[in-house]
Amino acid sequence: MPNAVVMTAYGPPEVLKWAGVPLVEPGEGQIRIKVKAAGISPTDLALRAGYLKAIPLPANAVLGFEAAGTVDAVGPGVTSTSIGGVTALLFGLGGYAEYAVASIWTRKPDTVSWIDAAALPSSAEAAVGVLRQLNVASGETLLLFGGGGSVGIIATQLAVVRGVKVISVVGEHDETLARELGATPVRYGAGVWPAGSARWARWTPCSTRPATVSWPTRSPWLADPSG
């Protein structure tokens, strides 16, 4: 029987226990991986602490929205991924375990470490989701708050490679990083943006009014499991 970090109740980190759990078989269009590394997201912490009780959790829930490992088994309908392949994936829950099942995945490049691969999916999903919502295009300007965070770093690189001018609002310690990524850094402070406003905005060359979006909802981006 494999092991997982089981959440025995809401509360501090001590409610998480290493315990045996059933080995789940992958279903239609799913894969199972032998986990090498698992990411810890702010959502995991909020769920465990009990701040998100509106989200139902099963008894002895296994948290973890992202992980990386080797493919251990494939479910019916999966033809493009074979056992033994290396992958990073995004799922509902279950990453804090020796084995995890998911419907969304992508191959891990050889140059990316297991730890980095496990830390990437949620942040990359958020960055890609926002850029898709804004439909930002070459020649436009993107105002990005939190440019020194994981989502901001990824969004900056994706936007710059598309020919988008990125204005990255950062703290003093992240100015050099923003420049290295191809953005124009702007320091947080009076006159930059009112507190509590949208974190992203896009300007078209012929308009002075920004289009804003809310923080993205979760949407599959990593890979098409069938191809």
LUMSE-775619 format. One record per residue (C-alpha): residue in three letters; x, y, z. Coordinates in Angstrom, 1 decimal, decimal comma, padded with zeros to 4 digits, m for minus. Layout:
N
code Ala xx X yy Y zz Z .
...
END
This chain:
227
code Met xx 000,0 yy 000,0 zz 000,0 .
code Pro xx 001,5 yy 003,4 zz m001,0 .
code Asn xx 001,7 yy 006,3 zz 001,4 .
code Ala xx 000,4 yy 009,9 zz 001,3 .
code Val xx 000,3 yy 013,0 zz 003,4 .
code Val xx m003,3 yy 012,7 zz 004,8 .
code Met xx m005,2 yy 015,7 zz 006,2 .
code Thr xx m006,9 yy 014,3 zz 009,3 .
code Ala xx m008,7 yy 017,6 zz 010,2 .
code Tyr xx m008,6 yy 021,3 zz 009,7 .
code Gly xx m005,9 yy 023,1 zz 011,5 .
code Pro xx m002,1 yy 023,6 zz 011,7 .
code Pro xx 000,5 yy 021,6 zz 009,8 .
code Glu xx 000,3 yy 018,9 zz 012,5 .
code Val xx m003,0 yy 017,7 zz 011,2 .
code Leu xx m001,1 yy 016,3 zz 008,2 .
code Lys xx m000,1 yy 012,7 zz 008,7 .
code Trp xx 002,0 yy 010,2 zz 006,7 .
code Ala xx m000,3 yy 007,2 zz 006,2 .
code Gly xx m001,1 yy 004,3 zz 003,9 .
code Val xx m003,8 yy 005,0 zz 001,2 .
code Pro xx m005,3 yy 002,8 zz m001,5 .
code Leu xx m003,5 yy 002,8 zz m004,9 .
code Val xx m005,9 yy 004,5 zz m007,3 .
code Glu xx m006,2 yy 003,3 zz m010,8 .
code Pro xx m006,2 yy 005,8 zz m013,7 .
code Gly xx m009,6 yy 006,2 zz m015,4 .
code Glu xx m010,5 yy 007,1 zz m018,9 .
code Gly xx m008,1 yy 009,7 zz m020,3 .
code Gln xx m006,0 yy 009,7 zz m017,1 .
code Ile xx m002,4 yy 008,8 zz m016,1 .
code Arg xx m000,9 yy 007,8 zz m012,8 .
code Ile xx 002,6 yy 009,0 zz m011,8 .
code Lys xx 005,1 yy 007,9 zz m009,2 .
code Val xx 005,6 yy 011,3 zz m007,6 .
code Lys xx 009,2 yy 012,7 zz m007,4 .
code Ala xx 008,2 yy 016,1 zz m006,1 .
code Ala xx 005,0 yy 017,9 zz m005,1 .
code Gly xx 004,2 yy 021,6 zz m005,1 .
code Ile xx 002,7 yy 023,5 zz m002,2 .
code Ser xx 000,3 yy 026,2 zz m003,2 .
code Pro xx m001,5 yy 029,0 zz m001,2 .
code Thr xx m004,7 yy 027,1 zz m001,9 .
code Asp xx m003,4 yy 024,0 zz m000,1 .
code Leu xx m002,5 yy 026,1 zz 003,0 .
code Ala xx m005,9 yy 027,8 zz 003,0 .
code Leu xx m007,8 yy 024,5 zz 002,7 .
code Arg xx m005,8 yy 022,9 zz 005,5 .
code Ala xx m006,3 yy 025,8 zz 007,8 .
code Gly xx m010,0 yy 025,8 zz 007,2 .
code Tyr xx m010,4 yy 029,1 zz 005,4 .
code Leu xx m012,1 yy 027,4 zz 002,4 .
code Lys xx m014,6 yy 025,1 zz 004,1 .
code Ala xx m017,1 yy 026,0 zz 001,3 .
code Ile xx m015,0 yy 023,6 zz m000,8 .
code Pro xx m015,9 yy 020,1 zz 000,2 .
code Leu xx m013,1 yy 017,7 zz 001,0 .
code Pro xx m013,4 yy 013,9 zz 001,5 .
code Ala xx m012,4 yy 012,4 zz 004,8 .
code Asn xx m008,6 yy 012,0 zz 005,0 .
code Ala xx m008,1 yy 014,2 zz 002,0 .
code Val xx m004,8 yy 014,3 zz 000,2 .
code Leu xx m003,9 yy 017,9 zz m000,7 .
code Gly xx m001,6 yy 019,1 zz m003,5 .
code Phe xx m002,7 yy 020,6 zz m006,9 .
code Glu xx 000,6 yy 020,0 zz m008,7 .
code Ala xx 003,3 yy 017,4 zz m008,9 .
code Ala xx 006,0 yy 015,9 zz m011,1 .
code Gly xx 007,1 yy 012,3 zz m011,6 .
code Thr xx 007,4 yy 009,3 zz m013,9 .
code Val xx 004,3 yy 007,8 zz m015,6 .
code Asp xx 003,4 yy 004,6 zz m013,7 .
code Ala xx 000,2 yy 003,6 zz m015,5 .
code Val xx m002,1 yy 005,0 zz m018,2 .
code Gly xx m005,9 yy 004,7 zz m018,4 .
code Pro xx m008,1 yy 003,8 zz m021,3 .
code Gly xx m007,9 yy 006,2 zz m024,2 .
code Val xx m004,4 yy 007,5 zz m023,5 .
code Thr xx m002,1 yy 006,8 zz m026,4 .
code Ser xx 000,4 yy 009,6 zz m026,5 .
code Thr xx 002,0 yy 008,9 zz m023,1 .
code Ser xx 003,8 yy 005,8 zz m022,1 .
code Ile xx 004,9 yy 004,2 zz m018,9 .
code Gly xx 008,2 yy 005,5 zz m017,7 .
code Gly xx 007,8 yy 009,0 zz m019,3 .
code Val xx 008,5 yy 012,1 zz m017,1 .
code Thr xx 005,8 yy 014,6 zz m016,6 .
code Ala xx 004,4 yy 017,5 zz m014,6 .
code Leu xx 000,7 yy 017,7 zz m014,0 .
code Leu xx m002,2 yy 019,6 zz m012,6 .
code Phe xx m005,2 yy 018,1 zz m011,0 .
code Gly xx m008,0 yy 018,6 zz m008,4 .
code Leu xx m006,1 yy 017,2 zz m005,4 .
code Gly xx m003,8 yy 014,4 zz m004,5 .
code Gly xx m000,2 yy 015,6 zz m005,1 .
code Tyr xx 001,0 yy 015,0 zz m001,6 .
code Ala xx 001,4 yy 011,3 zz m002,2 .
code Glu xx 003,7 yy 008,6 zz m003,6 .
code Tyr xx 001,3 yy 008,1 zz m006,5 .
code Ala xx m001,1 yy 010,6 zz m008,1 .
code Val xx m003,7 yy 010,4 zz m010,8 .
code Ala xx m004,5 yy 013,3 zz m013,2 .
code Ser xx m006,2 yy 014,1 zz m016,5 .
code Ile xx m004,0 yy 017,1 zz m017,4 .
code Trp xx m000,2 yy 016,8 zz m017,9 .
code Thr xx 002,8 yy 017,8 zz m019,9 .
code Arg xx 006,2 yy 016,3 zz m020,5 .
code Lys xx 009,0 yy 017,7 zz m018,2 .
code Pro xx 012,0 yy 019,0 zz m020,2 .
code Asp xx 015,2 yy 017,2 zz m019,3 .
code Thr xx 016,7 yy 020,6 zz m018,3 .
code Val xx 014,0 yy 021,2 zz m015,6 .
code Ser xx 014,5 yy 019,7 zz m012,2 .
code Trp xx 011,8 yy 017,7 zz m010,5 .
code Ile xx 011,4 yy 020,4 zz m007,8 .
code Asp xx 011,0 yy 023,2 zz m010,4 .
code Ala xx 008,6 yy 021,1 zz m012,4 .
code Ala xx 006,4 yy 020,5 zz m009,4 .
code Ala xx 006,3 yy 024,2 zz m008,5 .
code Leu xx 005,4 yy 025,4 zz m012,0 .
code Pro xx 001,9 yy 024,1 zz m013,1 .
code Ser xx m000,5 yy 026,3 zz m011,0 .
code Ser xx 001,5 yy 029,5 zz m011,5 .
code Ala xx 001,9 yy 028,9 zz m015,2 .
code Glu xx m001,8 yy 028,0 zz m015,5 .
code Ala xx m002,7 yy 031,4 zz m013,9 .
code Ala xx m000,3 yy 033,4 zz m016,1 .
code Val xx m001,5 yy 031,7 zz m019,4 .
code Gly xx m005,2 yy 032,0 zz m018,3 .
code Val xx m004,9 yy 035,8 zz m017,7 .
code Leu xx m003,1 yy 036,4 zz m021,0 .
code Arg xx m005,8 yy 034,5 zz m022,8 .
code Gln xx m008,6 yy 036,4 zz m021,1 .
code Leu xx m007,0 yy 039,7 zz m022,1 .
code Asn xx m006,1 yy 038,5 zz m025,6 .
code Val xx m003,1 yy 040,7 zz m025,5 .
code Ala xx m001,3 yy 041,0 zz m028,8 .
code Ser xx 002,0 yy 042,2 zz m030,2 .
code Gly xx 002,3 yy 046,0 zz m030,1 .
code Glu xx 000,0 yy 046,3 zz m027,0 .
code Thr xx 001,1 yy 047,2 zz m023,5 .
code Leu xx 000,5 yy 045,1 zz m020,5 .
code Leu xx 000,5 yy 046,5 zz m017,0 .
code Leu xx 001,3 yy 043,7 zz m014,6 .
code Phe xx 001,2 yy 043,9 zz m010,8 .
code Gly xx 003,3 yy 041,5 zz m008,8 .
code Gly xx 005,8 yy 041,1 zz m011,5 .
code Gly xx 008,3 yy 039,6 zz m009,2 .
code Gly xx 006,1 yy 036,7 zz m008,1 .
code Ser xx 005,9 yy 033,3 zz m009,8 .
code Val xx 002,8 yy 034,2 zz m011,9 .
code Gly xx 004,2 yy 037,6 zz m012,8 .
code Ile xx 007,6 yy 036,1 zz m013,9 .
code Ile xx 006,0 yy 033,6 zz m016,2 .
code Ala xx 003,4 yy 036,1 zz m017,6 .
code Thr xx 006,2 yy 038,6 zz m018,3 .
code Gln xx 008,2 yy 036,1 zz m020,3 .
code Leu xx 005,2 yy 034,8 zz m022,3 .
code Ala xx 004,1 yy 038,4 zz m023,1 .
code Val xx 007,5 yy 039,6 zz m024,1 .
code Val xx 008,1 yy 036,8 zz m026,5 .
code Arg xx 004,8 yy 037,8 zz m028,2 .
code Gly xx 006,0 yy 041,3 zz m028,8 .
code Val xx 004,0 yy 042,8 zz m025,9 .
code Lys xx 005,5 yy 045,7 zz m024,0 .
code Val xx 005,3 yy 044,8 zz m020,3 .
code Ile xx 005,2 yy 047,4 zz m017,5 .
code Ser xx 005,9 yy 045,4 zz m014,4 .
code Val xx 005,0 yy 046,9 zz m011,0 .
code Val xx 007,4 yy 045,5 zz m008,4 .
code Gly xx 009,2 yy 046,2 zz m005,2 .
code Glu xx 012,7 yy 047,6 zz m005,2 .
code His xx 014,3 yy 044,1 zz m004,8 .
code Asp xx 012,6 yy 042,9 zz m008,0 .
code Glu xx 013,5 yy 045,8 zz m010,4 .
code Thr xx 016,6 yy 044,1 zz m011,8 .
code Leu xx 014,7 yy 040,8 zz m012,3 .
code Ala xx 011,9 yy 042,6 zz m014,2 .
code Arg xx 014,5 yy 044,3 zz m016,6 .
code Glu xx 016,3 yy 041,0 zz m017,2 .
code Leu xx 012,9 yy 039,4 zz m018,2 .
code Gly xx 012,4 yy 042,2 zz m020,7 .
code Ala xx 009,9 yy 044,3 zz m018,8 .
code Thr xx 010,0 yy 048,0 zz m017,7 .
code Pro xx 009,9 yy 048,0 zz m013,9 .
code Val xx 007,7 yy 050,5 zz m012,0 .
code Arg xx 008,0 yy 050,8 zz m008,3 .
code Tyr xx 004,9 yy 050,3 zz m006,1 .
code Gly xx 003,9 yy 053,6 zz m004,5 .
code Ala xx 001,5 yy 056,6 zz m004,6 .
code Gly xx m000,1 yy 057,2 zz m008,0 .
code Val xx 000,7 yy 053,8 zz m009,4 .
code Trp xx m002,7 yy 052,1 zz m008,8 .
code Pro xx m005,3 yy 052,3 zz m006,0 .
code Ala xx m005,2 yy 049,5 zz m003,6 .
code Gly xx m007,6 yy 046,6 zz m004,3 .
code Ser xx m007,9 yy 047,3 zz m008,0 .
code Ala xx m007,4 yy 044,7 zz m010,8 .
code Arg xx m003,9 yy 043,2 zz m011,0 .
code Trp xx m003,8 yy 043,2 zz m014,8 .
code Ala xx m004,6 yy 045,7 zz m017,5 .
code Arg xx m004,1 yy 046,0 zz m021,3 .
code Trp xx m003,8 yy 049,1 zz m023,4 .
code Thr xx m004,2 yy 049,1 zz m027,1 .
code Pro xx m002,2 yy 051,7 zz m029,1 .
code Cys xx m005,4 yy 053,6 zz m030,0 .
code Ser xx m007,0 yy 053,6 zz m026,6 .
code Thr xx m006,3 yy 055,2 zz m023,3 .
code Arg xx m008,8 yy 053,1 zz m021,4 .
code Pro xx m007,5 yy 049,9 zz m019,9 .
code Ala xx m009,3 yy 046,5 zz m020,1 .
code Thr xx m009,1 yy 044,7 zz m016,8 .
code Val xx m009,8 yy 041,1 zz m015,8 .
code Ser xx m010,3 yy 039,3 zz m012,5 .
code Trp xx m007,9 yy 036,7 zz m011,2 .
code Pro xx m008,3 yy 033,7 zz m013,5 .
code Thr xx m010,4 yy 030,7 zz m012,8 .
code Arg xx m008,8 yy 027,3 zz m013,3 .
code Ser xx m008,7 yy 026,2 zz m016,9 .
code Pro xx m006,7 yy 023,4 zz m018,5 .
code Trp xx m003,6 yy 024,6 zz m020,3 .
code Leu xx m000,8 yy 022,2 zz m019,8 .
code Ala xx m001,5 yy 019,6 zz m022,5 .
code Asp xx m004,2 yy 017,8 zz m024,4 .
code Pro xx m004,1 yy 014,4 zz m022,9 .
code Ser xx m005,0 yy 012,8 zz m026,2 .
code Gly xx m002,2 yy 014,6 zz m028,1 .
END
